[in-house]
Amino acid sequence: MSLIPQRLAALRAHMRARGLSHYFVPSADEHLNEYLPEWRKRREYLSGFTGSAGDLLLGQDDAWLFTDGRYHVQAGLELRGSGIQLSKVGVPGQKSLIQHVAGLRAPVLGFDPMLLSVGFAAALERALAAAGGRPAPVAPNLVDLVWSDRPAPPTSVLFEVPLRWSGRSAADKLADVRAALSGAGANALLVTKLDQLAWLLNLRSRDDVPFNPVFEGHGLVTTGAVHVFLHGGERRLPAAIPHVRCHEYGELLPFLGQLPAETRILLDPSGSTLGLKTALETNANVAVVLAPSPVEDAKARKNAAEREGMRVANRRASAVKAEALRWLEQEVAAGRTVTERAFQDEIERRYAAAREYWGLSFNTITATGPHGAIMHYKDADRTPLRRGELFIIDSGIQAAGGTTDDTRTVIIGEASAQQRRLYTRVLQCHIAAATLKFPAGTPGTAVDAVCRGPLWRDGLSYDHGTGHGVGAFLNVHEGPFALSESVRKPYAVHPLAEGMVTSIEPGYYKPGWGGIRIENLYLIVQDRTDESGVTWLRFESLTFIPFDERLIDRALLSEDERRWVDDYHARCRAELAEEAPEPAGARG
């Protein structure tokens, strides 16, 4: 029996006591994370929906979950029996959260201001004004009041990233940040995003956030010091770090209220919360400068050491997946049954044996047949891989100073003509993007449109972005850019630049039939500078896993596309020869 209706009823009692018609529970936490620490998963606790993106709006008599196309199928399954209605954002006739709020009648909308970005809070306020309603910031968070068995935050000791992986010392990075602040008319920076803080200080955690080696904390960079606010305070630091002063996590807001005169603090509207902005504005000594954080772009543009770490990690992960797929082919040929869970266990065992392995970078996805239509399927079980069905493997690791993420779709047995045609169309999408050369400053929206072209010509598409940024021994999803439609991800208009790492992952999905996805990671590198001084960029592959030739209809490929596939497979053989894993039996 689902506990969700009881939890919703308990929260509604707190809403009534505060005169609220509605209460908003976003997917994000106090650091605007996509991937959350266990103790910050408020929306999941209240709704039962486990996806990484989706916002919950609770009324006195109804409740709505708003999520994008990656999670429409999954959310429909997980919300059964909860009493929560699903709004499939992006589907014609289905509303976004903002559109839904604008259509309410004089709502009094409660929310925790520490969970809303400055930019989103402004959009929400406009929607409330259109509805004749008003915002009602609430503290403490109402979900925390009903979550009786909420876990405690981790307080383990952090570890330093070796210089051979980081490429630059924390002192050097801080010097660059301070120079950028001066140019922006500020003398302090508030760092809220966890990957920014981890990158800036060259520190990581083993247990704060599943799969992501970041740690929960805030940072305040001033001209003479860095103040860090951590659960557990100073005992979390591995050693004394020059000019770093450590405080308990809960001391942040009082500290901001006591900042001295002439403090001009830069606040990134997309990376800072309304609660922090409000706290700063109550201090008459402080002037808030709203501007993009200089850390975000610097982190995304990998230095030489980070690029090499990404190359090494992805080559090792490619070798493991290629070997695991060969093992699968042998098992099927021998007539032995392999299940989703068995393959997941096998590939994760092989990953763990890779040199300098740290951990997975996200939940491994092994989805066969109709499960492949669930883009972020995570319930691998004893479902057998059946002949004639497609099998999607989306997985990644943290290793050797890098982060990996790749997807292959293979056929179990013989492929049908329809499967080959659709797979080949998706492959053509991938090739269209991977071979693109473009001027520096091109937005991710342009690459997204180019990538979708081969499917669009058949009247088909996919309900997710084409690509996302990837950190270097950091989060598997990072900004400040994306390869996507701007209506889906507004930050996809951010210009692409040399040193960024992105996925390219077109797909095709049909409920009841299954799915296809082909994903590589690519490093954006300089191609040339033309006679007018314009720098042109291209994609350098970091992933080297052969495609399933049984699924490629070469008659549909152009000569250039066939040459690209052949050249890619030759490169795979060369790269994988350098990372030949030990025989499976030697791993123990």
C-alpha positions as CSV (number, residue, x, y, z in Angstrom):
1,M,0.0,0.0,0.0
2,S,1.4,3.4,-1.0
3,L,2.3,5.8,1.8
4,I,2.1,8.8,-0.5
5,P,-1.6,9.8,0.2
6,Q,-0.8,9.8,4.0
7,R,2.2,12.0,3.4
8,L,0.3,14.4,1.2
9,A,-2.5,14.6,3.8
10,A,0.0,15.4,6.6
11,L,1.6,18.2,4.5
12,R,-1.9,19.6,3.6
13,A,-2.6,20.0,7.4
14,H,0.5,22.3,7.6
15,M,-0.7,24.2,4.5
16,R,-4.1,24.9,6.1
17,A,-2.4,26.0,9.4
18,R,-0.5,28.7,7.3
19,G,-3.4,29.7,5.1
20,L,-1.9,28.3,1.9
21,S,-4.0,27.2,-1.1
22,H,-1.0,25.5,-2.7
23,Y,2.5,24.4,-1.8
24,F,5.4,24.0,-4.3
25,V,8.0,21.2,-3.9
26,P,10.6,21.5,-6.6
27,S,13.0,18.8,-7.7
28,A,16.0,20.8,-6.7
29,D,17.5,21.4,-3.3
30,E,19.3,24.3,-1.6
31,H,22.1,24.1,-4.1
32,L,19.9,23.7,-7.2
33,N,21.2,20.2,-7.8
34,E,19.8,17.8,-10.3
35,Y,21.3,14.8,-8.4
36,L,20.5,15.1,-4.8
37,P,21.9,13.9,-1.5
38,E,19.6,11.3,0.0
39,W,18.4,13.6,2.8
40,R,17.4,16.3,0.2
41,K,15.1,14.2,-1.9
42,R,11.9,15.9,-0.7
43,R,9.9,15.7,-3.9
44,E,10.7,11.9,-4.2
45,Y,9.6,11.4,-0.6
46,L,6.3,13.2,-1.1
47,S,5.4,11.9,-4.5
48,G,7.2,8.5,-5.0
49,F,8.6,9.8,-8.4
50,T,12.3,9.0,-8.5
51,G,13.4,10.9,-11.7
52,S,16.0,13.6,-11.6
53,A,13.7,16.3,-13.0
54,G,10.1,17.0,-12.0
55,D,8.3,19.5,-9.8
56,L,5.3,18.8,-7.5
57,L,2.5,21.3,-7.0
58,L,0.2,20.4,-4.1
59,G,-3.3,21.9,-3.7
60,Q,-5.8,21.2,-0.9
61,D,-7.8,18.8,-3.1
62,D,-5.4,17.9,-6.0
63,A,-1.7,17.5,-6.8
64,W,0.3,17.7,-10.0
65,L,3.7,16.5,-11.1
66,F,5.3,18.3,-14.0
67,T,8.1,16.5,-15.9
68,D,9.7,16.4,-19.3
69,G,9.7,13.8,-22.0
70,R,12.6,11.8,-20.5
71,Y,10.3,10.8,-17.7
72,H,6.7,10.7,-19.0
73,V,6.5,6.9,-19.1
74,Q,8.4,6.4,-15.8
75,A,6.3,9.0,-14.0
76,G,3.1,7.5,-15.2
77,L,4.1,4.2,-13.6
78,E,5.5,5.6,-10.4
79,L,2.6,7.9,-9.6
80,R,0.0,5.1,-9.7
81,G,-2.1,5.1,-6.6
82,S,-0.7,8.3,-5.3
83,G,-3.5,10.7,-6.3
84,I,-1.0,12.9,-8.1
85,Q,-1.8,13.8,-11.7
86,L,0.9,13.9,-14.3
87,S,1.5,16.9,-16.6
88,K,3.6,15.8,-19.6
89,V,5.5,19.0,-20.3
90,G,6.3,19.4,-24.0
91,V,3.2,17.4,-25.1
92,P,0.6,19.6,-26.9
93,G,-2.2,20.6,-24.6
94,Q,-0.2,19.8,-21.5
95,K,0.9,22.7,-19.2
96,S,4.2,23.5,-17.6
97,L,4.2,24.4,-13.9
98,I,4.3,28.2,-14.7
99,Q,1.4,27.9,-17.1
100,H,-0.6,25.9,-14.5
101,V,0.0,28.5,-11.8
102,A,-1.0,31.3,-14.1
103,G,-4.3,29.6,-14.6
104,L,-5.2,29.2,-10.9
105,R,-7.7,31.4,-9.2
106,A,-6.1,33.8,-6.7
107,P,-3.7,31.2,-5.2
108,V,-1.7,31.7,-2.1
109,L,1.4,29.7,-3.1
110,G,3.8,28.5,-0.4
111,F,7.4,27.5,-1.1
112,D,10.8,27.3,0.5
113,P,12.7,30.3,-0.9
114,M,16.0,28.4,-0.4
115,L,15.0,26.0,-3.2
116,L,14.1,28.4,-6.0
117,S,16.7,30.0,-8.3
118,V,16.5,33.8,-8.5
119,G,15.5,33.5,-12.2
120,F,12.8,30.9,-11.6
121,A,11.4,32.8,-8.6
122,A,10.9,35.8,-10.8
123,A,9.0,33.8,-13.4
124,L,6.8,32.2,-10.7
125,E,6.0,35.6,-9.3
126,R,4.8,36.8,-12.7
127,A,2.6,33.8,-13.1
128,L,1.1,34.4,-9.6
129,A,0.4,38.0,-10.5
130,A,-1.4,36.9,-13.7
131,A,-3.5,34.6,-11.5
132,G,-4.4,37.3,-9.0
133,G,-2.5,35.4,-6.4
134,R,0.5,36.0,-4.2
135,P,3.8,34.2,-3.2
136,A,4.1,33.0,0.4
137,P,7.7,32.1,1.3
138,V,7.6,29.5,4.2
139,A,10.3,28.5,6.7
140,P,11.0,25.8,7.7
141,N,10.4,23.6,4.7
142,L,7.0,21.9,5.2
143,V,8.3,18.5,3.8
144,D,10.9,18.4,6.5
145,L,8.1,18.7,9.1
146,V,6.4,15.5,7.9
147,W,9.5,13.5,6.9
148,S,10.0,11.6,10.2
149,D,12.8,9.3,9.2
150,R,14.8,11.7,7.2
151,P,18.5,10.7,6.9
152,A,21.3,12.9,8.3
153,P,23.8,14.7,6.1
154,P,27.2,13.0,5.5
155,T,30.2,14.5,7.4
156,S,33.0,12.3,6.2
157,V,36.5,13.8,5.5
158,L,36.9,15.2,2.0
159,F,39.9,14.4,-0.2
160,E,42.1,16.5,-2.4
161,V,42.2,16.1,-6.2
162,P,45.8,15.5,-7.3
163,L,47.4,18.2,-9.4
164,R,47.9,15.7,-12.3
165,W,44.0,15.5,-12.5
166,S,43.1,19.1,-11.7
167,G,45.8,20.7,-13.8
168,R,45.7,23.9,-11.7
169,S,46.0,24.7,-8.0
170,A,43.1,26.1,-6.0
171,A,45.1,29.2,-5.4
172,D,45.5,29.8,-9.2
173,K,41.8,29.2,-9.8
174,L,40.9,31.7,-7.0
175,A,43.2,34.3,-8.5
176,D,41.4,34.0,-11.8
177,V,38.0,34.3,-10.0
178,R,39.1,37.4,-8.1
179,A,40.3,39.0,-11.3
180,A,37.0,38.3,-13.0
181,L,35.1,39.7,-10.0
182,S,37.0,43.0,-10.2
183,G,36.1,43.2,-13.9
184,A,32.4,42.8,-13.0
185,G,32.5,45.5,-10.3
186,A,32.3,43.0,-7.4
187,N,34.7,42.1,-4.6
188,A,33.0,38.8,-3.4
189,L,31.3,35.8,-4.9
190,L,28.8,33.4,-3.3
191,V,29.2,29.9,-4.6
192,T,26.1,27.7,-4.2
193,K,26.5,25.0,-6.9
194,L,28.3,22.0,-5.6
195,D,30.3,21.2,-8.7
196,Q,31.5,24.8,-8.8
197,L,32.7,24.6,-5.2
198,A,34.4,21.2,-5.6
199,W,36.2,22.3,-8.8
200,L,37.3,25.7,-7.3
201,L,38.9,24.1,-4.2
202,N,40.1,20.9,-5.8
203,L,38.2,18.9,-3.2
204,R,35.8,15.9,-3.6
205,S,33.6,13.6,-1.4
206,R,33.0,9.9,-1.5
207,D,29.5,9.9,0.0
208,D,27.6,13.3,-0.1
209,V,25.8,12.8,-3.5
210,P,25.3,9.4,-5.1
211,F,27.5,9.0,-8.2
212,N,28.8,12.6,-8.1
213,P,32.0,13.3,-6.1
214,V,30.9,16.7,-4.9
215,F,30.1,17.7,-1.3
216,E,27.3,19.8,0.2
217,G,28.4,23.3,1.2
218,H,28.5,27.0,0.3
219,G,31.5,29.1,-0.5
220,L,32.1,32.8,-0.1
221,V,35.1,34.1,-2.0
222,T,36.4,37.5,-0.9
223,T,39.5,39.5,-1.7
224,G,41.4,38.0,1.2
225,A,39.8,34.7,2.1
226,V,37.5,31.8,1.2
227,H,34.8,31.0,3.7
228,V,33.4,27.5,3.3
229,F,30.2,26.3,5.1
230,L,30.1,22.5,5.6
231,H,28.1,20.0,7.6
232,G,30.6,19.0,10.2
233,G,32.6,22.2,9.7
234,E,36.4,22.1,9.8
235,R,36.7,18.4,10.6
236,R,35.6,17.7,7.0
237,L,38.8,19.3,5.5
238,P,41.6,16.8,4.8
239,A,44.2,19.4,5.8
240,A,44.6,23.1,6.5
241,I,44.2,25.0,3.3
242,P,45.7,28.5,3.1
243,H,43.2,31.3,3.3
244,V,40.2,28.9,3.7
245,R,38.2,29.5,6.8
246,C,35.7,26.7,7.6
247,H,32.3,27.2,9.3
248,E,29.3,25.0,10.1
249,Y,26.8,24.8,7.3
250,G,24.0,26.5,9.3
251,E,26.1,29.6,10.0
252,L,25.8,30.9,6.4
253,L,22.8,33.1,6.7
254,P,23.9,34.8,9.9
255,F,27.3,35.3,8.4
256,L,25.8,37.0,5.3
257,G,23.9,39.3,7.6
258,Q,27.1,40.5,9.1
259,L,29.2,41.2,6.0
260,P,31.0,44.6,6.2
261,A,30.3,47.8,4.4
262,E,31.2,48.1,0.7
263,T,30.7,44.4,0.1
264,R,29.7,44.0,-3.5
265,I,28.8,40.4,-4.0
266,L,28.3,38.7,-7.3
267,L,25.3,36.4,-7.4
268,D,24.5,34.2,-10.4
269,P,20.7,34.3,-11.0
270,S,20.7,30.8,-12.4
271,G,22.9,29.3,-9.7
272,S,21.7,31.1,-6.5
273,T,18.5,30.9,-4.6
274,L,15.9,33.5,-3.8
275,G,16.5,32.8,-0.1
276,L,20.2,33.7,-0.4
277,K,19.4,36.9,-2.4
278,T,16.8,38.0,0.2
279,A,19.3,37.4,3.0
280,L,21.9,39.5,1.3
281,E,19.4,42.3,0.5
282,T,18.5,42.6,4.2
283,N,22.1,43.6,4.9
284,A,22.4,47.4,4.2
285,N,26.2,47.0,3.8
286,V,25.9,44.7,0.8
287,A,25.3,45.5,-2.8
288,V,24.2,42.5,-5.0
289,V,25.6,42.3,-8.5
290,L,23.6,39.9,-10.6
291,A,25.8,38.3,-13.2
292,P,26.9,34.8,-14.4
293,S,29.4,33.1,-12.1
294,P,33.0,33.2,-13.6
295,V,33.4,29.7,-12.1
296,E,30.8,28.0,-14.3
297,D,32.4,28.8,-17.6
298,A,36.0,28.2,-16.3
299,K,34.9,24.7,-15.0
300,A,33.3,23.8,-18.3
301,R,36.3,24.7,-20.4
302,K,38.7,21.9,-19.5
303,N,42.4,22.6,-19.1
304,A,45.1,20.3,-20.6
305,A,45.2,17.9,-17.6
306,E,41.4,17.7,-17.4
307,R,41.2,16.9,-21.1
308,E,43.7,14.1,-20.7
309,G,41.8,12.8,-17.7
310,M,38.6,12.7,-19.8
311,R,40.4,10.9,-22.6
312,V,41.9,8.3,-20.3
313,A,38.7,7.7,-18.4
314,N,36.5,7.4,-21.5
315,R,39.0,5.1,-23.2
316,R,39.0,2.8,-20.2
317,A,35.2,2.8,-19.9
318,S,34.9,2.2,-23.7
319,A,37.1,-0.9,-23.4
320,V,35.0,-2.3,-20.6
321,K,31.7,-1.8,-22.4
322,A,33.1,-3.2,-25.6
323,E,34.3,-6.3,-23.8
324,A,31.0,-6.7,-21.9
325,L,29.1,-6.5,-25.2
326,R,31.4,-9.2,-26.7
327,W,30.6,-11.4,-23.6
328,L,26.9,-10.8,-24.2
329,E,27.2,-11.9,-27.8
330,Q,29.0,-15.1,-26.8
331,E,26.4,-15.9,-24.1
332,V,23.5,-15.4,-26.6
333,A,25.3,-17.5,-29.2
334,A,25.7,-20.3,-26.7
335,G,22.0,-20.3,-25.9
336,R,22.4,-19.1,-22.4
337,T,19.8,-16.7,-20.9
338,V,21.0,-13.3,-19.8
339,T,18.7,-10.9,-17.9
340,E,18.8,-7.2,-17.6
341,R,20.1,-7.5,-14.1
342,A,22.7,-10.1,-15.0
343,F,24.2,-7.8,-17.7
344,Q,24.1,-4.8,-15.3
345,D,26.0,-6.8,-12.7
346,E,28.5,-8.1,-15.3
347,I,29.4,-4.7,-16.7
348,E,29.6,-3.0,-13.2
349,R,31.9,-5.8,-12.1
350,R,34.1,-5.1,-15.0
351,Y,34.0,-1.4,-14.4
352,A,35.2,-1.9,-10.8
353,A,38.3,-3.7,-12.1
354,A,39.3,-0.8,-14.3
355,R,42.5,1.1,-13.2
356,E,41.9,4.2,-11.0
357,Y,38.2,3.4,-10.8
358,W,36.3,5.6,-8.3
359,G,32.7,4.6,-8.9
360,L,29.7,4.8,-11.3
361,S,28.7,8.3,-12.6
362,F,25.0,7.5,-12.6
363,N,22.6,4.6,-12.3
364,T,23.4,2.0,-15.0
365,I,20.5,1.6,-17.5
366,T,20.0,-1.8,-19.0
367,A,16.7,-1.9,-20.7
368,T,15.4,-4.6,-23.1
369,G,12.4,-4.6,-25.4
370,P,9.6,-2.3,-24.2
371,H,11.6,-1.1,-21.2
372,G,13.8,0.7,-23.7
373,A,11.0,3.3,-24.2
374,I,11.6,4.4,-20.6
375,M,14.5,6.8,-21.3
376,H,15.9,6.6,-17.7
377,Y,14.8,3.1,-16.9
378,K,16.3,2.0,-13.6
379,D,14.5,-1.1,-12.6
380,A,16.7,-3.8,-14.2
381,D,15.3,-7.1,-13.1
382,R,15.1,-10.7,-14.2
383,T,13.6,-9.8,-17.5
384,P,15.4,-12.0,-20.1
385,L,17.0,-10.5,-23.2
386,R,14.8,-12.1,-25.9
387,R,15.8,-12.7,-29.5
388,G,14.5,-10.1,-31.9
389,E,14.4,-7.3,-29.2
390,L,16.6,-4.2,-28.9
391,F,18.7,-3.8,-25.7
392,I,19.9,-0.4,-24.5
393,I,22.9,0.0,-22.2
394,D,23.5,3.5,-20.9
395,S,26.3,3.7,-18.3
396,G,29.3,5.6,-17.1
397,I,32.0,5.8,-14.4
398,Q,34.3,8.2,-12.5
399,A,37.9,7.2,-13.0
400,A,41.4,8.6,-13.6
401,G,40.3,12.2,-13.2
402,G,37.5,11.9,-15.7
403,T,33.8,11.2,-16.0
404,T,32.2,9.0,-18.6
405,D,28.7,8.5,-20.1
406,D,27.9,6.4,-23.2
407,T,25.0,4.5,-24.6
408,R,24.8,1.6,-27.1
409,T,21.8,-0.2,-28.5
410,V,22.3,-3.8,-29.7
411,I,20.0,-6.4,-31.1
412,I,19.6,-9.8,-29.5
413,G,19.6,-12.3,-32.4
414,E,18.4,-11.0,-35.8
415,A,17.2,-7.5,-36.5
416,S,14.0,-6.7,-38.4
417,A,13.9,-4.3,-41.3
418,Q,12.1,-1.8,-39.2
419,Q,14.7,-2.0,-36.4
420,R,17.5,-1.6,-38.9
421,R,15.9,1.4,-40.6
422,L,15.2,3.3,-37.3
423,Y,18.6,2.5,-35.9
424,T,20.3,3.7,-39.0
425,R,18.3,7.0,-38.9
426,V,19.4,7.5,-35.3
427,L,23.0,6.7,-36.3
428,Q,22.7,9.3,-39.2
429,C,21.5,11.9,-36.6
430,H,24.6,11.1,-34.5
431,I,26.9,11.4,-37.5
432,A,25.3,14.7,-38.6
433,A,26.2,16.3,-35.3
434,A,29.5,14.5,-34.7
435,T,30.9,15.7,-38.1
436,L,29.7,19.3,-37.8
437,K,32.3,22.1,-37.9
438,F,31.1,25.4,-36.6
439,P,32.3,28.9,-35.6
440,A,33.2,29.5,-32.0
441,G,30.2,31.0,-30.2
442,T,27.6,28.9,-32.0
443,P,24.8,28.0,-29.6
444,G,23.9,24.4,-28.7
445,T,20.4,24.9,-30.3
446,A,22.1,24.9,-33.7
447,V,23.8,21.5,-33.1
448,D,20.5,20.1,-31.8
449,A,18.7,21.1,-35.0
450,V,21.4,19.6,-37.2
451,C,21.3,16.4,-35.2
452,R,17.6,15.9,-35.5
453,G,17.5,16.4,-39.3
454,P,17.6,12.7,-40.5
455,L,14.7,11.8,-38.2
456,W,12.8,14.9,-39.0
457,R,12.9,14.0,-42.7
458,D,11.0,10.8,-41.7
459,G,8.5,12.8,-39.5
460,L,10.2,11.5,-36.3
461,S,12.0,13.0,-33.4
462,Y,13.0,12.4,-29.8
463,D,11.6,14.0,-26.6
464,H,14.9,14.9,-24.9
465,G,17.9,17.1,-25.6
466,T,20.6,16.1,-28.0
467,G,23.5,16.6,-25.5
468,H,24.6,17.8,-22.1
469,G,27.8,19.0,-20.6
470,V,30.0,16.6,-18.6
471,G,32.3,17.5,-15.8
472,A,35.9,16.3,-15.2
473,F,35.7,14.0,-12.2
474,L,32.5,15.9,-11.3
475,N,28.8,15.8,-12.2
476,V,27.8,13.8,-15.3
477,H,25.5,16.7,-16.2
478,E,27.0,20.2,-16.1
479,G,26.3,23.6,-17.6
480,P,26.4,26.3,-18.7
481,F,25.4,24.9,-22.1
482,A,23.4,22.2,-23.6
483,L,22.6,20.8,-27.1
484,S,18.9,21.2,-27.0
485,E,15.9,23.2,-28.1
486,S,15.7,26.5,-26.2
487,V,12.1,25.9,-25.2
488,R,13.3,22.7,-23.5
489,K,16.5,24.1,-22.0
490,P,16.8,27.9,-22.2
491,Y,20.5,27.8,-21.4
492,A,21.0,25.9,-24.7
493,V,21.6,29.3,-26.3
494,H,24.9,29.6,-24.4
495,P,27.8,29.7,-26.9
496,L,29.9,26.6,-27.3
497,A,33.6,27.0,-26.7
498,E,36.8,25.0,-27.0
499,G,37.5,22.7,-24.1
500,M,33.8,21.9,-23.3
501,V,32.8,18.3,-23.2
502,T,29.4,17.3,-24.4
503,S,27.3,14.2,-25.1
504,I,25.7,13.6,-28.5
505,E,22.8,11.2,-27.9
506,P,19.9,11.1,-30.4
507,G,17.3,8.5,-30.0
508,Y,14.0,7.0,-31.0
509,Y,11.4,5.7,-28.5
510,K,8.0,4.0,-28.9
511,P,6.0,2.8,-25.9
512,G,5.3,-0.9,-26.1
513,W,8.0,-1.3,-28.7
514,G,11.2,-0.1,-27.2
515,G,13.9,2.4,-27.8
516,I,17.2,3.3,-29.6
517,R,19.9,5.6,-28.3
518,I,23.4,6.2,-29.5
519,E,25.6,8.3,-27.2
520,N,29.2,9.3,-27.3
521,L,31.1,12.0,-25.4
522,Y,33.0,14.6,-27.4
523,L,35.6,17.2,-26.6
524,I,35.1,20.5,-28.4
525,V,38.5,21.4,-30.0
526,Q,39.8,24.0,-32.4
527,D,39.6,23.0,-36.1
528,R,41.1,26.1,-37.8
529,T,41.1,29.9,-38.0
530,D,39.9,31.2,-41.4
531,E,41.2,34.1,-43.4
532,S,38.9,36.5,-41.6
533,G,40.1,35.5,-38.2
534,V,37.1,33.4,-37.3
535,T,37.9,30.3,-35.1
536,W,36.2,27.1,-36.2
537,L,35.5,24.3,-33.8
538,R,34.8,20.5,-34.2
539,F,34.0,17.5,-32.0
540,E,36.8,15.1,-31.0
541,S,35.4,11.7,-29.9
542,L,36.2,10.5,-26.4
543,T,34.1,7.3,-26.7
544,F,35.3,4.3,-28.7
545,I,32.7,1.6,-28.6
546,P,31.8,-0.1,-32.0
547,F,28.2,0.2,-33.2
548,D,26.2,-2.9,-33.8
549,E,26.7,-3.6,-37.5
550,R,23.7,-6.0,-37.5
551,L,21.5,-2.9,-37.0
552,I,23.1,-0.7,-39.7
553,D,21.4,-0.6,-43.1
554,R,24.3,0.6,-45.1
555,A,22.1,1.1,-48.2
556,L,20.5,4.1,-46.3
557,L,23.9,5.7,-45.6
558,S,25.6,8.1,-47.9
559,E,29.2,7.5,-49.0
560,D,30.4,10.0,-46.5
561,E,28.4,8.4,-43.7
562,R,29.7,4.9,-44.6
563,R,33.3,6.3,-44.6
564,W,32.7,7.9,-41.2
565,V,31.4,4.6,-39.6
566,D,34.4,2.7,-41.1
567,D,36.9,5.3,-39.9
568,Y,35.3,5.3,-36.4
569,H,35.5,1.6,-36.1
570,A,39.1,1.6,-37.1
571,R,39.8,4.2,-34.5
572,C,37.9,2.1,-31.9
573,R,40.2,-0.9,-32.7
574,A,43.3,1.3,-32.3
575,E,42.1,2.9,-29.0
576,L,40.8,-0.2,-27.5
577,A,44.1,-2.0,-28.2
578,E,45.7,0.4,-25.7
579,E,43.2,-0.5,-23.0
580,A,42.7,-4.2,-23.5
581,P,41.1,-5.4,-20.2
582,E,42.3,-8.4,-18.4
583,P,40.4,-11.6,-19.3
584,A,37.3,-11.8,-17.2
585,G,38.5,-14.8,-15.3
586,A,41.6,-13.0,-14.1
587,R,39.6,-10.4,-12.2
588,G,38.7,-12.7,-9.4
